[in-house]
């Protein structure tokens, strides 16, 4: 059986401190065929040089428009049947892609597959209240492998959301009935550091969840109304 091409997409903004480790963790996955795409979201540090130092990495620059826009551009530039994301300050553990691809190929009813994760607290950083203290399951893009074709049905990430664009996309996927599962193994290290906490205050997170929940309720109401007004087709 031919293995599907996986496109691994890294959005980065001034991530020179961590980007090399993130890229290395993709390159060292024992999986082929693999396409690696870096979307530089307006970095002014050495992120560009680091990305370009890795052979066979597709590098694309855009003005600073946010992580949702960067992921969306990565999806548009990708050629893979399967899409994986990795934030520039996270890194994968060996075996992530082989395990996820193998599972999806054997489980056609599953459309989105996550792995478990481990939080890695950087020295001098306090654990934020919104982090799951038991590590384990958190539905992060960095832990996801999914089908590119799903983005045609679900849509891309919502660039109007400052926070929670990944949660919004996942809720839209659930609302459309796509099936989600999580591998029991830890294949992702999420790095917690001060610069990735600055915009994630409790107020911002609550505001984002309110907007996401409201949108989900409105979508479900619209679906119900469409189902109720649909005239059955007479096949006699």
C-alpha positions in Angstrom: 0.0 0.0 0.0 1.3 3.4 -1.0 1.7 5.7 2.0 -0.1 9.1 1.8 1.9 12.3 1.6 1.9 14.2 4.9 2.3 18.0 4.9 3.7 19.2 8.2 3.0 22.9 8.7 4.9 25.2 11.1 3.6 28.7 11.7 6.4 30.9 13.2 6.6 34.5 14.5 10.0 35.5 16.0 10.6 31.9 17.0 14.3 31.6 16.4 14.9 30.3 20.0 12.9 27.1 19.4 12.3 26.7 15.6 15.4 24.5 14.9 14.3 21.9 17.5 10.7 21.9 16.1 12.0 21.3 12.5 14.5 18.7 13.7 11.6 16.8 15.4 9.8 16.6 12.1 12.8 15.7 10.0 13.6 12.9 12.4 10.2 11.3 12.1 10.6 7.8 10.5 8.0 8.6 7.8 8.0 9.2 4.1 6.7 10.8 1.9 6.8 14.0 4.0 6.5 17.7 3.0 7.6 20.4 5.5 6.2 23.9 5.2 7.3 26.9 7.3 5.0 29.9 7.2 6.9 33.0 8.6 4.3 35.3 10.0 6.3 38.5 9.7 9.3 37.5 11.9 12.0 40.1 12.4 14.5 37.7 14.1 16.5 34.9 12.6 13.6 32.5 12.0 14.0 32.9 8.2 17.6 31.8 8.3 16.9 28.8 10.5 14.0 27.6 8.3 16.1 28.0 5.1 19.0 26.1 6.7 17.0 22.9 6.6 17.1 21.2 3.1 13.8 20.5 1.4 11.8 22.8 3.6 9.3 25.0 1.9 9.5 28.5 3.3 6.9 31.2 2.8 6.7 34.7 4.2 3.7 36.8 5.0 3.1 40.1 6.8 2.2 39.6 10.5 -1.5 38.4 10.3 -1.6 35.9 13.2 -1.4 32.2 13.6 -4.8 31.4 12.0 -3.8 33.1 8.8 -0.4 31.4 8.8 -1.9 28.0 9.2 -4.4 28.8 6.5 -1.6 29.8 4.1 0.2 26.5 5.0 -2.8 24.5 4.1 -3.2 26.3 0.7 0.5 25.7 -0.1 0.4 22.0 0.9 0.2 19.1 -1.4 -0.4 16.3 1.1 -3.4 14.1 1.6 -2.8 14.4 5.3 -2.1 17.6 7.3 -0.2 18.0 10.5 0.6 21.1 12.4 3.5 22.0 14.8 3.8 25.3 16.6 7.4 26.6 16.4 7.9 26.3 20.2 6.6 22.7 20.5 8.3 19.6 19.3 7.3 16.0 18.4 8.6 12.8 19.8 9.9 10.0 17.5 7.2 7.9 16.0 4.4 10.4 16.0 3.6 10.4 12.3 4.1 6.7 11.7 1.7 5.9 14.6 -0.9 8.4 13.5 -0.8 7.5 9.8 -1.0 3.8 10.5 -4.0 4.4 12.8 -5.9 6.5 10.3 -5.3 4.0 7.5 -6.7 1.2 9.6 -9.6 3.3 11.0 -11.4 5.0 8.1 -14.3 6.1 10.4 -11.9 8.5 12.2 -11.3 11.8 10.6 -9.2 13.7 13.2 -6.5 12.0 15.3 -4.7 13.6 18.2 -2.0 12.3 20.4 -1.5 12.9 24.1 1.0 15.5 25.2 3.4 16.4 27.9 3.8 20.0 29.1 7.4 21.3 29.4 7.6 24.3 31.7 10.5 26.6 30.9 12.7 27.7 33.8 11.3 30.8 35.5 7.8 30.3 34.1 4.8 29.6 36.4 2.2 27.1 35.3 -0.8 29.1 34.0 -4.3 28.2 35.4 -5.7 27.3 32.0 -3.2 24.5 31.4 -4.4 20.9 32.2 -2.1 20.0 35.1 -2.2 16.3 34.2 -0.8 16.9 30.7 -2.3 14.0 28.8 -5.1 15.2 26.5 -5.5 18.7 25.1 -6.8 19.1 21.6 -3.9 21.1 20.2 -3.1 21.6 16.5 0.4 20.4 17.2 -1.0 17.0 18.2 -3.3 16.6 15.2 -3.2 14.6 12.0 -6.2 15.0 9.7 -7.2 14.9 6.1 -6.7 18.0 3.9 -10.1 17.5 2.2 -11.8 18.2 5.6 -10.8 21.8 5.3 -13.0 22.1 2.2 -16.0 21.0 4.2 -15.2 22.6 7.6 -13.5 25.7 6.3 -10.2 27.2 7.3 -9.2 28.7 10.7 -11.1 31.8 11.7 -8.8 34.7 11.3 -11.2 37.0 13.2 -10.5 35.2 16.4 -7.5 36.5 18.4 -7.6 33.4 20.6 -9.2 30.0 20.3 -9.1 29.7 16.5 -8.1 26.0 16.9 -10.9 25.3 19.3 -13.4 27.0 17.0 -12.2 24.8 14.1 -12.5 21.7 16.2 -16.1 22.6 17.3 -17.1 23.2 13.7 -15.7 19.8 12.8 -17.7 18.2 15.6 -20.9 20.0 14.6 -20.5 18.5 11.1 -20.2 15.0 12.5 -16.6 14.3 11.9 -15.2 11.7 14.3 -12.3 12.4 16.6 -9.9 10.1 18.5 -6.8 10.4 20.6 -3.8 8.0 20.6 -2.9 6.8 24.2 0.8 7.6 23.6 2.5 10.9 24.4 4.0 12.2 21.1 4.1 15.9 21.7 6.0 18.2 24.1 4.2 21.5 24.6 6.7 24.2 25.8 5.2 26.7 28.3 7.1 30.0 28.4 6.4 33.6 29.2 6.1 34.8 25.6 3.3 32.4 24.8 1.2 33.4 27.8 1.1 37.2 27.2 -2.2 37.2 25.3 -3.9 34.3 27.1 -5.5 36.0 30.1 -8.6 34.5 31.7 -10.7 37.3 30.2 -9.5 36.7 26.7 -10.1 32.9 27.0 -13.6 33.3 28.4 -14.5 35.8 25.7 -13.2 33.5 23.0 -15.1 30.5 24.4 -18.3 32.5 24.5 -18.0 33.5 20.9 -17.2 29.9 19.9 -20.1 28.5 21.8 -22.5 31.1 20.5 -21.4 30.3 16.9 -21.9 26.6 17.4 -25.4 27.1 18.8 -26.3 29.3 15.8 -25.0 26.7 13.4 -27.0 23.9 15.0 -30.2 26.0 14.8 -29.6 26.8 11.2 -29.1 23.0 10.5 -32.3 22.2 12.3 -34.2 24.8 10.3 -32.8 23.5 7.0 -33.7 19.9 8.0 -37.3 20.9 8.9 -37.9 22.9 5.7 -36.4 20.3 3.4 -39.2 18.7 1.3 -38.9 14.9 1.0 -38.2 13.7 -2.5 -40.9 11.4 -3.9 -39.2 8.5 -5.6 -42.4 6.8 -6.8 
